[in-house]
Amino acid sequence: MQTNFSIHQLADPHVAEAEAILRKCVHCGFCTATCPTFALLGDELDSPRGRIYLIKDMLENDRPADARTVKHIDRCLSCLSCMTTCPSGVHYMHLVDHARVHIEKTYRRPLGDRLVRGMLAAVLPDPGRFRLALRGARLARPLAGLVGSLGGPFRRLGAMLELAPARIPARSKMTAPGQFPAEAEAGRKGRVALLTGCAQPVLAPGINAAAIRLLTRAGVEVVLPEGEGCCGALVHHLGKEEPALEAARRNVDAWMREIEGEGLDAILVTASGCGTTIKDYGFMLRLDPAYAEKAERVSALARDVTEYLTTLELPAPAAPVGLTVAYHSACSMQHGQKITREPKDLLAAAGFALRDIPEGHLCCGSAGTYNILQPELARRLRDRKIANIETTQPDLIATGNIGCMTQIGGGTELPIVHTVELLDWAHGGPVPETLARHRPAAE
């Protein structure tokens, strides 16, 4: 793609990076074939290629974002399916992230939009506020349909109420900072940090608890570092650059204390959306002289939990499981991190019968806060995903991202369980709580 940025514009490293990405695009349109919003809407501007043109025009002319551009950029899920498809290596993720920052700085959204986005940025990354908000939302959940029917910002409030879980798990001791030693019989074979995060320990603390049990049985010491918190992905995708970078710096500091102390073999993540962001810390902080090198070291150590588990000799499966599992590969897993085989190989080796889902490359509609900010499109994508899952006639669904679990779980009676919970169960751990509550699958 030909570009016409001035020398003055290219002096900005962010613009220079965007220009380099734009130049790689050859207008082939392969991305339109795998873009979820283009599949739903059929509008070129709701495809990666169309959005690239909008971003190019906005940046090249050095103009504030307008309502038309914002509408189509906001509809992007950042599922990154286009990056898997692109034959030219266009790094769409970095381009759309920069566009969102530009929008945040130059466009004044309607009041209701500003209030909703501000509330999400203030509440979701903070576990205490999030837990409190969920308690209120649980009480108001019966009114979700009525609230959503009022239109405007209320449709988003209605979407939030619909997503609120029927029950909020009790706090877990396995989400507090501390160390979990390797079991003596196995002997210590490694030492890792495990991201606690923000939303997941509130919604499903059993996920990390399962990861800790499985890792320590396999001889790995697990540390939950003091000072670590939200990875920054939620505010990053809202275009709020500085809060995202502050979250990254805080986590880099926490993990560097462990790296330079007792050492770490890996930094493990059980939420693939967070993993995609942490693996990008080196890029996000590349212009910060105090953090650029440290962030690169952290990103180099970041692994999805299934990536790391494939390097270990896990305990023999306790018993044949024999359940049929539809494996949903989160977009951040298959497109963001390019992890496709590891989770399925581990589940198959543990005794589960795996089923691939038709249109598995398409997003379920969760995408961080997308199912709140774009509830109609998110619901259509969810229903399409569930229809595809149900064609495989599984006993349950497995996935590696809490956002997908919440999104898909809200539209089906099939139990949905994190991959690591199933692995922990198969290798000697307890039945996952979701399955224990869903008696037919547990039996």
C-alpha positions in Angstrom: 0.0 0.0 0.0 1.4 3.4 -1.0 1.5 6.0 1.8 2.1 9.7 1.9 3.2 10.6 5.4 5.3 13.7 5.8 8.8 13.6 7.3 7.4 15.5 10.3 4.7 12.9 10.9 7.2 10.0 10.6 9.3 11.6 13.4 6.6 10.2 15.7 7.7 6.6 16.3 4.0 5.5 16.7 3.1 6.9 13.3 6.3 5.5 11.8 5.3 2.0 13.1 1.8 2.4 11.7 3.2 3.5 8.3 5.4 0.4 8.1 2.4 -1.8 8.8 0.3 0.0 6.2 2.9 -0.5 3.5 2.8 -4.3 3.9 -0.9 -4.4 2.9 -1.4 -5.5 -0.7 -5.2 -5.1 -0.8 -5.7 -8.8 -1.5 -8.8 -9.1 0.7 -8.0 -12.5 2.1 -8.8 -11.0 5.5 -12.4 -10.4 4.6 -13.0 -14.2 4.3 -12.2 -14.8 8.0 -13.4 -11.5 9.6 -16.4 -12.1 11.9 -17.9 -8.7 11.5 -17.7 -8.8 7.7 -19.3 -12.3 7.8 -22.2 -10.8 9.8 -22.6 -7.4 8.1 -21.1 -7.7 4.6 -19.8 -4.1 4.8 -16.3 -3.6 3.4 -15.7 -1.0 6.2 -16.4 -3.7 8.7 -13.5 -5.8 7.4 -9.8 -5.5 8.2 -9.1 -4.1 4.7 -11.8 -1.5 5.1 -10.6 -0.5 8.5 -7.1 -0.2 7.3 -8.2 2.3 4.7 -10.0 4.3 7.4 -7.0 4.3 9.7 -4.7 5.3 6.8 -6.9 8.2 5.9 -7.2 9.4 9.5 -3.5 9.1 10.3 -2.1 10.3 6.9 -4.2 13.4 7.0 -3.4 14.0 10.7 -7.0 14.6 11.5 -9.2 13.8 14.5 -11.3 10.7 14.3 -14.8 11.2 13.1 -18.0 9.3 14.0 -17.9 7.1 10.8 -14.4 5.9 11.5 -15.1 5.4 15.2 -18.2 3.3 14.4 -16.2 0.8 12.2 -13.1 0.7 14.4 -15.3 0.1 17.5 -17.0 -2.9 15.7 -13.6 -4.6 15.4 -13.3 -7.5 17.9 -9.4 -7.5 17.7 -9.9 -11.2 17.2 -6.8 -11.2 14.9 -8.2 -13.8 12.6 -7.1 -11.5 9.8 -3.5 -11.8 11.0 -3.7 -15.6 10.7 -5.0 -15.3 7.2 -2.9 -12.4 5.9 -0.2 -13.6 3.4 1.7 -10.4 3.7 2.4 -10.3 7.4 0.3 -7.1 8.1 0.5 -6.6 11.9 -3.1 -5.5 12.2 -3.1 -5.8 16.0 -0.5 -3.0 16.5 -2.2 -0.9 13.8 -5.7 -1.0 15.3 -4.3 -0.5 18.8 -2.7 2.7 17.6 -5.9 3.8 15.9 -7.8 3.3 19.2 -5.3 5.5 21.1 -5.7 8.1 18.4 -9.5 7.9 18.7 -9.3 8.2 22.5 -7.2 11.4 22.2 -9.0 13.1 19.4 -12.7 12.1 19.5 -15.3 13.2 22.0 -17.8 10.4 22.4 -21.4 10.9 23.4 -21.9 11.2 27.2 -23.5 7.8 27.7 -20.6 6.1 25.8 -18.0 7.9 27.9 -19.7 6.9 31.1 -20.0 3.2 30.1 -16.4 3.0 28.9 -15.1 4.9 31.9 -17.0 2.6 34.3 -15.6 -0.5 32.6 -12.0 0.9 32.8 -12.4 1.7 36.5 -14.2 -1.5 37.6 -13.0 -4.5 35.6 -9.3 -4.3 36.2 -9.8 -4.0 40.0 -11.0 -7.3 41.6 -12.5 -5.6 44.7 -14.6 -3.2 42.6 -15.5 -6.0 40.2 -16.7 -8.3 42.9 -18.8 -5.5 44.4 -20.3 -4.6 41.0 -21.2 -8.3 40.4 -23.1 -8.4 43.6 -25.2 -5.5 42.5 -25.6 -6.9 39.0 -26.7 -10.3 40.3 -29.6 -8.6 42.2 -30.6 -6.6 39.2 -30.2 -9.4 36.6 -33.9 -10.2 36.3 -34.3 -6.6 34.9 -31.7 -7.1 32.2 -34.2 -7.4 29.3 -36.2 -4.4 30.5 -33.1 -2.2 31.0 -31.7 -3.2 27.6 -35.0 -2.4 25.8 -34.6 1.3 26.8 -32.0 1.7 24.1 -29.0 4.0 24.1 -26.4 3.3 26.8 -29.1 1.2 28.6 -28.7 -1.6 26.1 -25.1 -1.9 27.3 -26.2 -1.9 30.9 -28.7 -4.6 30.0 -25.8 -6.6 28.4 -23.8 -6.2 31.5 -26.6 -7.5 33.7 -27.2 -10.5 31.4 -23.5 -11.4 31.7 -23.5 -11.3 35.5 -23.1 -14.8 36.9 -25.9 -16.4 38.9 -23.5 -17.0 41.7 -20.2 -15.5 42.7 -17.6 -18.0 43.9 -16.0 -17.5 47.4 -12.6 -15.9 47.6 -9.8 -18.4 47.2 -6.5 -18.5 49.2 -4.9 -19.5 45.9 -5.3 -15.9 44.5 -3.3 -14.2 47.3 0.4 -13.6 46.9 2.5 -16.5 48.0 4.4 -19.6 47.0 3.3 -23.2 46.4 6.2 -25.7 46.7 6.6 -28.7 44.4 5.4 -31.9 45.9 8.3 -33.8 47.5 7.7 -37.1 45.6 8.1 -35.3 42.2 11.1 -33.2 43.3 11.5 -29.6 42.1 11.8 -29.5 38.3 11.1 -25.8 37.8 9.8 -22.5 39.2 7.2 -20.4 37.6 5.1 -17.3 38.3 1.4 -17.6 37.6 -0.7 -14.5 36.7 -3.6 -14.0 39.1 -5.1 -11.2 36.9 -8.3 -9.3 37.6 -11.6 -10.7 36.4 -10.8 -14.4 36.5 -10.0 -14.7 40.2 -13.4 -13.2 40.9 -15.4 -15.2 38.3 -13.6 -18.5 38.4 -10.8 -18.8 41.1 -10.9 -22.6 40.5 -9.0 -22.2 37.3 -5.7 -21.0 38.8 -6.2 -23.4 41.8 -6.3 -26.3 39.3 -3.2 -25.0 37.5 -1.3 -24.8 40.9 -2.4 -28.3 41.9 -1.4 -29.8 38.5 2.0 -27.9 38.4 3.0 -28.7 41.9 2.2 -32.4 41.4 4.4 -32.4 38.4 7.3 -30.9 40.4 7.0 -27.2 39.6 7.1 -24.6 42.3 4.5 -21.8 41.7 4.7 -18.2 42.9 2.0 -15.6 42.9 4.2 -12.4 43.1 3.4 -9.5 45.4 2.3 -6.4 43.4 1.2 -8.2 40.3 -2.3 -7.3 38.9 -4.4 -6.8 35.8 -2.4 -7.3 32.6 -3.7 -4.1 31.1 -5.5 -5.7 28.2 -9.0 -4.3 29.1 -8.0 -0.7 29.1 -5.5 -1.2 26.3 -8.3 -2.2 23.9 -10.3 0.8 25.1 -7.6 3.0 23.7 -6.5 4.1 27.2 -2.8 4.0 26.6 -1.3 5.3 29.8 -3.3 3.1 32.2 -2.4 0.1 30.1 1.3 0.9 30.2 1.2 1.5 33.9 -0.4 -2.0 34.4 2.4 -3.4 32.2 5.1 -1.6 34.2 3.7 -2.8 37.5 3.7 -6.4 36.4 7.2 -6.1 34.9 8.4 -4.8 38.3 6.7 -7.7 40.2 8.1 -10.4 37.9 11.6 -8.9 37.6 11.9 -9.1 41.4 11.3 -12.9 41.1 13.5 -13.3 38.0 16.4 -11.5 39.7 15.7 -13.2 43.1 15.1 -17.0 43.0 14.6 -17.0 39.3 11.7 -18.0 37.0 11.6 -20.6 34.2 8.4 -19.1 32.9 5.6 -16.7 33.5 2.4 -18.7 33.1 -1.0 -17.3 32.1 -4.4 -19.2 32.2 -6.4 -16.5 30.4 -5.3 -16.4 26.8 -6.4 -12.8 26.3 -4.0 -11.8 29.0 -1.3 -13.9 27.5 -1.5 -12.2 24.1 -1.0 -8.8 25.9 1.9 -9.9 28.2 3.7 -11.4 25.2 3.4 -7.9 23.7 4.9 -6.0 26.7 8.2 -5.7 24.9 6.5 -3.8 22.0 4.2 -1.8 24.3 7.2 -0.5 26.4 9.8 -0.3 23.6 10.0 3.5 23.9 10.4 3.5 27.7 14.1 3.5 28.4 13.6 2.3 32.0 11.5 -0.6 31.0 12.2 -1.6 27.4 14.8 -4.3 28.2 13.0 -5.6 31.2 9.7 -5.9 29.3 11.4 -7.9 26.6 12.7 -10.3 29.2 9.2 -10.7 30.7 7.6 -11.2 27.3 10.2 -13.8 26.4 9.3 -15.8 29.5 5.5 -15.5 29.1 3.7 -18.8 28.2 0.2 -20.0 28.1 -0.2 -22.7 30.8 -0.7 -25.4 28.1 2.5 -24.4 26.3 4.4 -25.1 29.5 2.6 -28.2 30.5 3.7 -29.9 27.2 7.3 -29.6 28.4 6.5 -31.6 31.6 6.1 -35.2 32.4 2.6 -35.1 33.9 1.4 -37.8 36.3 -0.3 -40.7 34.6 -4.1 -40.1 34.1 -5.9 -41.3 37.1 -8.5 -43.2 35.1 -9.9 -43.1 31.5 -12.3 -40.2 31.3 -14.1 -40.9 28.0 -16.0 -37.7 27.8 -16.5 -36.0 24.4 -15.1 -32.5 24.5 -15.7 -29.7 22.0 -12.6 -27.6 22.2 -13.1 -23.9 21.6 -9.9 -22.2 20.7 -10.1 -18.6 21.9 -9.1 -16.0 19.3 -6.3 -14.8 21.6 -5.0 -18.4 21.7 -5.1 -19.4 18.0 -4.7 -16.0 16.3 -3.0 -13.9 19.0 -0.5 -16.5 20.3 -0.6 -19.0 17.4 -1.2 -21.9 19.9 -3.3 -24.5 18.3 -2.1 -28.1 19.0 -0.9 -28.0 22.6 -4.3 -27.8 24.4 -5.8 -30.5 22.2 -2.8 -32.8 22.5 -2.9 -32.5 26.3 -6.6 -33.2 26.5 -6.4 -36.2 24.1 -3.5 -37.6 26.1 -5.5 -37.3 29.3 -8.3 -39.5 27.9 -10.8 -37.0 26.5 -12.4 -37.5 23.0 -11.8 -34.2 21.1 -14.2 -32.7 18.6 -13.2 -29.7 16.4 -15.9 -27.0 16.0 -17.0 -25.9 12.6 -16.0 -22.3 11.8 -13.6 -22.6 14.7 -11.7 -19.5 13.5 -14.6 -17.2 14.1 -14.9 -15.3 17.4 -17.5 -16.1 20.0 -18.2 -12.4 20.6 -16.6 -12.0 24.0 -13.4 -10.1 23.0 -12.8 -8.3 26.4 -15.5 -5.7 26.7 -16.9 -6.2 23.2 -19.9 -8.2 24.5 -20.9 -5.2 26.6 -20.0 -2.4 24.1 -21.4 -4.2 21.0 -24.1 -6.4 22.5 -26.1 -7.1 19.3 -23.1 -8.2 17.2 -21.7 -10.2 20.2 -24.9 -12.0 20.7 -25.2 -13.0 17.0 -21.6 -14.3 17.1 -22.3 -16.2 20.3 -25.4 -17.9 18.9 -23.5 -18.8 15.8 -20.7 -20.3 17.8 -23.0 -22.3 20.1 -24.9 -23.7 17.0 -21.6 -24.9 15.6 -20.6 -26.4 18.9 -23.8 -28.3 19.3 -23.4 -30.0 15.9 -20.5 -31.9 17.4 -22.8 -33.4 20.2 -20.3 -33.0 23.0 -20.6 -33.8 26.7 -18.9 -30.5 27.5 -16.9 -27.6 26.1 -13.3 -26.8 26.9 -11.5 -23.5 26.4 -8.6 -21.5 27.7 -10.1 -18.0 28.3 -12.4 -16.8 31.0 -14.1 -14.3 28.6 -15.1 -17.1 26.2 -16.3 -19.2 29.1 -18.6 -16.4 30.3 -19.8 -15.5 26.8 -20.6 -19.0 25.6 -21.8 -20.2 28.9 -24.5 -17.6 28.9 -26.2 -19.2 25.9 -26.0 -23.0 26.3 -26.8 -25.7 28.8 -23.6 -27.5 28.0 -21.0 -27.2 30.8 -18.0 -25.1 29.8 -14.7 -25.8 31.6 -11.2 -24.4 31.4 -8.7 -26.7 29.8 -6.4 -26.8 32.9 -9.3 -27.8 35.1 -10.0 -30.8 33.0 -6.3 -31.7 32.9 -6.0 -31.4 36.7 -9.1 -33.6 37.1 -7.7 -36.3 34.7 -4.3 -36.3 36.4 -5.6 -36.8 39.9 -7.3 -33.6 40.9 -10.9 -33.0 41.9 -13.9 -32.9 39.6 -14.2 -29.3 38.2 -16.9 -27.4 40.1 -18.8 -26.7 36.9 -19.0 -30.4 36.1 -19.8 -31.2 39.8 -22.9 -28.9 39.5 -23.8 -30.5 36.1 -24.5 -34.0 37.2 -24.8 -35.8 33.8 -21.4 -34.7 32.6 -19.8 -35.5 36.0 -21.2 -39.0 35.9 
